[in-house]
Amino acid sequence: MHTDSVVVSIGGSILVPGENDSEYIMRLASMLKEASKDSRIAVICGGGKTARYYAGIAKELGGGDYQQDILGIAATRMNAQLLALALGDMPDDVCRDPEELASEKKRISVMGGT
């Protein structure tokens, strides 16, 4: 067994393409599980269309960059939780700190934006 660590960034539009999403996410989770036999994997999820949608609505409501960012970050965390669920371990909240992510002992760790 290798002890390599790999960081994988999965954009939200890749993770949730908008067609057969649950099937796609399950296939992705299966690929990650297979890859984790040889390497520890840290997955960072993006927010995709959901993040852009909420940021756009926030802007229309008068929200500034900060408010838009907060909503976009929340979307990345929702996407991370979907992937974690497919991997078999959805936490109440995903990791929020890259240093904490690096110290996790799991073969596959998932986080959203920070």
C-alpha positions in Angstrom: 0.0 0.0 0.0 1.3 3.5 -0.9 1.1 6.3 1.6 0.8 9.1 -1.0 -1.7 11.8 -0.4 -3.6 13.3 -3.3 -5.7 16.5 -3.4 -8.6 16.5 -5.8 -10.6 19.5 -6.7 -14.1 18.8 -8.1 -16.0 21.7 -9.4 -19.7 21.9 -8.4 -20.8 21.7 -12.0 -18.8 18.5 -12.4 -20.1 17.0 -9.2 -23.7 18.0 -9.9 -24.0 18.1 -13.7 -27.8 18.5 -13.7 -28.7 15.1 -15.2 -28.7 11.7 -13.4 -26.9 13.5 -10.5 -27.3 10.7 -7.9 -26.1 8.0 -10.4 -23.1 10.2 -11.4 -22.1 11.0 -7.8 -22.3 7.3 -6.9 -20.0 6.5 -9.8 -17.6 9.2 -8.7 -17.6 8.0 -5.1 -16.9 4.5 -6.4 -13.9 5.8 -8.3 -12.6 7.7 -5.3 -12.9 4.6 -3.1 -10.9 2.6 -5.6 -8.2 5.2 -5.8 -8.1 5.5 -2.0 -6.7 1.9 -1.9 -3.4 3.4 -3.1 -3.5 6.9 -1.8 -5.1 9.1 0.9 -7.4 11.5 -0.9 -8.6 15.0 0.1 -11.5 16.2 -2.0 -12.3 19.9 -2.3 -15.8 20.5 -3.7 -16.9 23.6 -5.6 -20.3 25.2 -5.6 -21.2 25.2 -9.3 -24.6 26.4 -10.5 -26.0 26.5 -7.1 -23.4 28.9 -5.8 -23.7 31.1 -8.8 -27.5 31.1 -8.5 -27.5 32.1 -4.9 -24.8 34.7 -5.3 -26.8 36.2 -8.2 -30.0 36.4 -6.1 -28.0 37.9 -3.2 -26.7 40.6 -5.5 -30.2 41.4 -6.8 -31.3 41.7 -3.1 -28.5 44.3 -2.5 -25.9 41.9 -1.0 -22.3 42.8 -1.5 -19.4 40.5 -2.3 -19.2 39.3 1.3 -22.8 38.1 1.4 -22.4 36.6 -2.1 -19.3 34.7 -0.9 -21.0 33.4 2.2 -23.8 31.9 0.1 -21.4 30.5 -2.5 -19.3 28.8 0.3 -22.5 27.3 1.7 -23.2 25.7 -1.7 -19.7 24.2 -1.8 -20.4 22.6 1.6 -23.7 21.2 0.5 -22.0 19.6 -2.5 -19.3 18.2 -0.3 -22.0 16.7 2.0 -23.6 15.0 -1.1 -20.3 13.4 -2.0 -19.7 12.4 1.6 -23.1 10.8 1.7 -22.2 8.8 -1.5 -19.0 7.8 0.2 -21.0 6.4 3.1 -20.2 9.0 5.8 -22.1 12.3 5.6 -21.2 14.5 8.6 -23.5 17.1 10.1 -21.1 19.6 8.6 -18.0 19.0 6.4 -14.5 20.0 7.4 -14.0 23.8 7.2 -10.2 24.0 7.8 -7.5 22.8 5.4 -5.2 22.0 8.3 -7.9 19.9 9.9 -8.5 18.2 6.6 -4.8 17.3 6.3 -4.8 15.8 9.8 -7.8 13.6 9.3 -7.0 9.8 9.3 -9.7 8.8 6.8 -8.7 7.4 3.4 -11.0 10.0 1.8 -11.7 13.4 3.3 -14.1 15.9 1.8 -14.5 19.6 2.3 -16.2 22.6 0.7 -15.0 26.1 0.4 -13.5 28.2 3.2 
